[in-house]
Amino acid sequence: MIVKNEEITLPKCLSSVKNVVDEIVVLDTGSVDRTPQIAQRFGAKVHHFQWCNDFSAARNEALQYVTGDWILVLDADEILSPKIVPKLRDAIQREEYLLINLVRHEVGAAQSPYSLVSRLFRHHPDIHFTRPYHALIDDSVTVILKQEPHWQIGYLPNVAILHVGYQKDVISQQNKYVKAQAAMEEFLATHPHDPYVCSKLGALYVDIGKIASGIELLARGVTACEENYEVLYELYYHLGIAYSRLQNSKQAIAHYKAAIKLPIYPILKLGAYNNLGNLLKAVGDLKGAQTAYQTALKIDPNFAALHCNLGLTFKSMNLYPDAIASYQKAIQLNPSYAEAYQNLGVVLLKTGYVQESLTAFKTAIALHEQRNPQEAQRLRQSLQEMGLM
């Protein structure tokens, strides 16, 4: 791991691996809190590195201190899923694997909740990280596979890493965007057709409102991308988001459908299915939206937002019992899901269950108070105007 000022999240991360790995190597890049001491408490070998605005340089420095045969890379706001450990142990016994890609779950994410990350690999002398911002070993692995074709890349289909994160303040987030943009633009200048940087920088441009620039980069990445289907998926996925921002539903739908058709792990496609369903619902294709949501729920029945969105679709189709069941499932999976309670209240009211509706609305208001006080006030006012409060 490389760390800086991670005293809040580090204990959970290291607790998840302390009885799994043989050694913990932590490279501190300038913490002013208790991060180094916490790492040492977990038995980590702590080394220090002067930060130079290059994640690859830091990660490669950390590699210098590794003594084991296999390397697992984690960030401080991630934890290793205990359920994956037996499969992980089995996988590293396979003689043919050079790299084993892992599924990471963005806990609580409404968009694209799963990704594939190259975080488990052999301690091979030629494996190293490249790219200053999104540090990857993939470039060096590609070279090795050409020179040593007996190696293979493996995959563990179950969730291995949970990215639990925490909300940054707005200024910190904006500063992060500025640094990321500068680092990726510098890399793009010398690698103008690199699909991965086209994907990441294009997505960032879309996120900060530079949509035309984002679309140009993402489209360039699609043209340059060959058989790295995970990167191609990200390119199509972010093109879908970009065209949605431009309210060009036809193009957005086409790109989400292109993303879904790619031969990658189904669990990685959930974001595209969800966004496709939302678009189809918005343009009035309720059957298409229902199919998109239900296909995604076959892949991951525990994705609460999909159940809520399916409930909205059933409501638009006047299938109220189905809508109620979908909202209740979303709430079962996420008891703090204010929107699900609110939508449940609407349907219960429509079907004559006034008291049950009021209970759902009151729960929604209480949950909104914590995160969205304006919505809480709006909902309370609407109920007062209807004479329900």
C-alpha positions in Angstrom: 0.0 0.0 0.0 0.9 3.6 -0.4 -0.7 5.9 2.2 -1.0 9.5 3.4 -3.1 10.7 6.3 -5.3 7.5 6.4 -5.7 7.0 10.2 -9.5 6.8 9.9 -9.7 4.1 7.2 -6.4 2.2 7.7 -7.4 0.0 10.7 -10.3 -1.6 8.8 -8.2 -2.2 5.7 -5.3 -3.8 7.6 -7.7 -5.8 9.8 -9.0 -7.4 6.6 -5.6 -8.7 5.6 -3.6 -9.2 8.8 -4.5 -12.9 9.1 -4.3 -13.5 5.3 -0.9 -12.2 4.1 2.6 -13.0 5.1 3.8 -9.4 5.2 2.4 -5.9 5.0 4.5 -3.3 3.2 3.3 0.3 3.7 4.9 3.2 2.0 4.0 6.5 3.7 4.2 9.6 1.4 4.1 12.3 4.0 1.5 11.7 6.7 1.1 14.2 9.5 -1.4 12.1 11.5 -1.0 8.6 13.2 -1.0 6.6 9.9 2.6 5.2 10.3 2.0 4.2 13.9 -1.3 2.5 13.1 0.4 0.6 10.3 3.2 -0.6 12.7 0.6 -1.7 15.2 -0.6 -4.2 12.6 2.9 -5.5 12.0 3.5 -3.5 8.8 7.0 -2.7 7.5 6.6 1.1 7.1 8.9 2.9 4.7 8.9 6.6 3.7 8.8 8.3 0.4 8.8 12.0 -0.6 5.7 12.5 -2.7 6.5 13.6 -6.3 3.0 13.8 -7.9 3.5 10.4 -9.5 1.5 7.4 -8.2 3.5 4.9 -10.2 6.8 6.1 -8.8 5.4 5.6 -5.3 4.0 2.2 -6.0 7.2 1.1 -7.7 9.2 2.2 -4.6 6.9 0.1 -2.4 7.6 -2.9 -4.7 11.3 -2.7 -3.7 10.5 -3.7 -0.2 8.4 -6.8 -1.0 9.9 -10.2 -0.2 6.9 -12.5 -1.0 6.1 -14.5 -4.2 2.7 -12.8 -4.7 1.6 -9.2 -4.3 -1.8 -7.9 -3.3 -2.3 -4.1 -3.7 -4.9 -2.3 -1.6 -5.7 1.4 -0.9 -6.5 2.5 2.6 -10.2 2.9 1.9 -10.5 -0.7 0.7 -10.9 -3.9 2.5 -10.4 -7.5 1.3 -13.6 -9.6 1.4 -13.2 -12.5 3.8 -15.3 -14.7 1.4 -12.7 -14.4 -1.4 -9.7 -15.6 0.7 -10.0 -19.4 0.0 -10.4 -18.7 -3.7 -7.5 -16.3 -3.7 -5.3 -18.9 -2.0 -6.3 -21.5 -4.6 -5.7 -19.2 -7.5 -2.1 -18.3 -6.5 -1.2 -22.0 -6.4 -1.8 -22.2 -10.1 1.5 -22.2 -11.9 0.3 -20.5 -15.1 -1.0 -17.3 -13.6 1.1 -14.1 -13.8 -1.7 -11.8 -12.8 -5.2 -12.4 -11.3 -7.7 -9.7 -11.9 -10.1 -9.0 -9.0 -13.7 -7.6 -8.9 -14.0 -4.5 -6.7 -17.3 -3.3 -5.3 -17.9 0.4 -4.9 -20.0 0.1 -1.8 -23.1 2.3 -1.9 -22.5 3.5 -5.5 -25.5 4.2 -7.6 -23.4 4.2 -10.8 -21.2 1.4 -12.0 -20.9 -0.5 -8.7 -18.3 -3.1 -9.9 -15.0 -2.8 -11.7 -12.2 -5.2 -12.5 -8.8 -4.3 -11.0 -5.3 -5.7 -11.6 -4.3 -6.0 -8.0 -3.0 -9.5 -7.4 0.2 -10.5 -9.3 3.4 -12.5 -9.1 6.6 -10.8 -7.8 8.1 -10.9 -11.3 11.2 -8.7 -11.8 9.7 -7.0 -14.9 6.3 -6.1 -13.4 6.1 -2.5 -12.6 3.6 0.4 -12.4 3.2 2.9 -15.2 1.1 6.1 -15.6 1.4 9.0 -13.1 -2.2 9.1 -12.0 -4.0 5.8 -12.6 -1.0 3.7 -11.8 -1.3 0.2 -13.5 0.8 -2.8 -13.9 -1.1 -3.8 -17.1 1.4 -2.2 -19.5 4.3 -4.2 -18.1 2.3 -7.3 -18.0 1.4 -6.9 -21.7 5.1 -6.8 -22.6 5.9 -9.8 -20.4 3.1 -11.9 -22.0 4.6 -11.2 -25.5 8.1 -12.2 -24.3 7.0 -15.1 -22.1 3.8 -16.5 -23.6 3.5 -19.4 -21.1 2.0 -17.0 -18.6 -1.7 -16.4 -18.4 -4.0 -13.8 -16.7 -6.6 -15.2 -14.4 -9.9 -13.8 -13.0 -11.8 -14.3 -9.8 -15.5 -13.6 -10.6 -16.6 -13.0 -7.0 -16.2 -9.7 -5.2 -12.7 -9.5 -3.7 -12.3 -5.9 -2.7 -14.8 -3.6 -1.1 -14.1 0.1 -1.7 -15.8 1.7 1.3 -14.4 5.2 0.9 -15.9 8.3 2.6 -17.3 11.6 1.4 -14.7 14.2 0.7 -15.5 17.8 1.1 -16.2 19.7 -2.1 -12.9 21.7 -2.1 -10.9 18.5 -1.6 -12.8 16.8 -4.5 -12.3 19.8 -6.8 -8.5 19.8 -6.0 -8.4 16.1 -6.7 -10.0 16.7 -10.1 -7.4 19.4 -10.9 -4.5 17.2 -10.0 -5.9 14.2 -11.9 -6.6 16.3 -15.0 -3.1 17.8 -15.1 -1.4 14.4 -14.7 -3.6 12.7 -17.3 -3.2 15.5 -19.8 0.5 15.3 -19.5 0.4 11.6 -20.2 -2.0 12.1 -23.1 0.4 14.5 -24.8 2.8 11.7 -25.3 0.3 8.9 -25.7 -2.6 10.5 -27.7 -4.3 7.3 -28.6 -4.0 5.3 -25.4 -7.5 3.9 -24.8 -7.2 3.8 -21.0 -6.2 7.4 -20.6 -8.8 8.4 -23.2 -11.4 6.6 -21.0 -10.3 8.1 -17.7 -9.6 11.6 -18.9 -12.7 11.6 -21.1 -14.9 10.5 -18.2 -13.3 13.2 -16.0 -14.0 15.9 -18.7 -17.7 14.8 -18.8 -17.9 14.9 -15.0 -16.6 18.5 -14.8 -18.9 19.7 -17.7 -16.4 19.7 -20.6 -18.7 17.3 -22.5 -17.6 18.0 -26.1 -13.9 17.4 -25.1 -14.9 14.3 -23.2 -16.9 12.8 -26.1 -13.9 13.5 -28.5 -11.5 11.6 -26.2 -13.9 8.7 -25.5 -14.6 8.3 -29.2 -10.9 8.3 -29.9 -10.4 5.6 -27.3 -13.1 3.4 -28.9 -11.3 3.7 -32.3 -7.9 2.9 -30.8 -9.1 0.1 -28.4 -8.6 -3.4 -29.8 -9.4 -6.4 -27.6 -9.3 -4.9 -24.1 -13.0 -5.3 -23.6 -13.1 -4.0 -20.0 -11.6 -0.6 -21.2 -13.9 -0.7 -24.2 -16.9 -1.1 -21.9 -15.8 1.9 -19.9 -15.4 4.0 -23.0 -19.0 3.1 -24.2 -20.4 3.5 -20.7 -19.0 7.0 -20.3 -20.1 7.9 -23.8 -23.6 6.9 -22.7 -23.3 9.3 -19.7 -22.0 12.1 -21.9 -24.8 11.9 -24.4 -27.3 11.6 -21.6 -26.0 15.0 -20.3 -26.6 16.4 -23.7 -30.2 14.9 -23.6 -29.4 12.9 -26.7 -31.2 9.7 -25.6 -30.8 7.9 -28.9 -27.0 8.1 -28.9 -26.9 7.4 -25.1 -29.0 4.3 -25.5 -26.9 3.1 -28.4 -23.7 3.4 -26.4 -25.1 1.6 -23.4 -26.3 -1.2 -25.6 -22.8 -1.5 -27.2 -21.3 -1.7 -23.7 -23.7 -4.4 -22.6 -22.9 -6.6 -25.7 -19.2 -6.8 -24.8 -17.8 -10.2 -23.6 -16.9 -9.2 -20.1 -18.1 -10.4 -16.7 -21.8 -9.7 -16.4 -21.4 -8.1 -13.0 -19.3 -5.3 -14.6 -22.3 -4.4 -16.8 -24.7 -3.4 -14.0 -24.1 0.3 -14.4 -24.9 0.2 -18.1 -28.0 -1.9 -17.6 -29.3 0.5 -14.9 -28.6 3.6 -16.9 -30.1 2.0 -20.0 -33.3 1.2 -18.0 -33.5 4.8 -16.8 -33.2 6.2 -20.3 -35.8 3.7 -21.8 -38.2 4.6 -19.0 -37.7 8.3 -19.7 -38.5 7.9 -23.4 -41.6 5.8 -22.6 -40.2 2.3 -23.5 -41.4 0.8 -20.2 -41.2 -2.8 -21.4 -37.6 -2.2 -22.5 -36.8 -0.5 -19.1 -38.4 -3.5 -17.2 -36.3 -5.9 -19.3 -33.1 -4.0 -18.6 -33.6 -3.8 -14.8 -34.7 -7.4 -14.6 -31.8 -8.7 -16.6 -29.4 -6.8 -14.3 -31.2 -8.1 -11.2 -30.6 -11.7 -12.4 -26.9 -10.8 -12.3 -27.0 -9.1 -8.9 -30.3 -9.5 -6.9 -28.9 -7.3 -4.1 -28.5 -4.0 -6.1 -31.1 -1.9 -4.2 -31.2 0.9 -6.8 -32.3 -1.5 -9.5 -35.2 -2.7 -7.4 -36.3 0.9 -6.8 -36.0 1.8 -10.5 -38.0 -1.3 -11.4 -40.6 -0.2 -8.9 -40.8 3.2 -10.7 -41.3 1.4 -14.0 -44.1 -0.8 -12.6 -45.7 2.3 -11.1 -45.7 3.9 -14.6 -47.3 0.7 -16.0 -50.0 0.9 -13.2 -48.7 -2.4 -11.8 -49.0 -1.2 -8.3 -48.6 -4.5 -6.4 -45.4 -5.2 -8.3 -44.2 -1.6 -7.6 -44.8 -2.0 -3.9 -42.9 -5.4 -3.8 -40.0 -3.8 -5.7 -39.8 -0.8 -3.3 -40.0 -3.1 -0.3 -37.2 -5.2 -1.6 -35.0 -2.1 -2.1 -35.7 -1.1 1.5 -34.9 -4.5 2.8 -31.5 -4.3 1.0 -30.9 -0.7 2.1 -33.0 0.4 5.1 -31.7 4.0 4.7 -33.0 4.3 1.2 -35.1 7.5 1.5 -36.2 7.6 -2.2 -37.5 4.0 -1.9 -39.6 4.9 1.1 -40.9 8.0 -0.6 -41.9 6.2 -3.8 -43.5 3.4 -1.7 -45.6 6.1 0.1 -46.8 7.4 -3.3 -48.0 3.9 -4.5 -49.5 3.0 -1.1 -51.5 6.2 -1.2 -52.7 5.6 -4.7 -53.9 2.1 -3.7 -55.8 3.4 -0.6 -53.4 2.4 2.1 -53.3 5.8 3.7 -51.8 4.9 7.1 -49.2 2.7 5.7 -48.4 5.5 3.2 -48.0 8.0 5.9 -45.6 5.7 7.8 -43.5 5.4 4.6 -43.5 9.2 4.0 -42.5 9.9 7.6 -39.6 7.5 7.4 -38.5 9.1 4.1 -38.7 12.6 5.7 -36.5 11.4 8.6 -33.9 9.9 6.3 -34.0 13.0 4.0 -33.4 15.2 7.0 -29.9 13.6 7.4 -28.7 14.0 3.9 -31.1 16.3 1.9 -33.0 18.6 4.3 -34.5 20.6 1.3 -36.2 17.4 0.0 -37.4 16.6 3.5 -39.0 20.1 3.7 -40.5 19.8 0.2 -42.1 16.4 1.0 -43.4 17.6 4.4 -45.0 20.6 2.7 -46.6 18.5 0.0 -48.1 16.2 2.6 -49.4 19.2 4.6 -51.0 20.6 1.5 -52.8 17.3 0.9 -54.0 17.3 4.5 -52.0 14.2 5.5 -49.9 16.0 8.1 
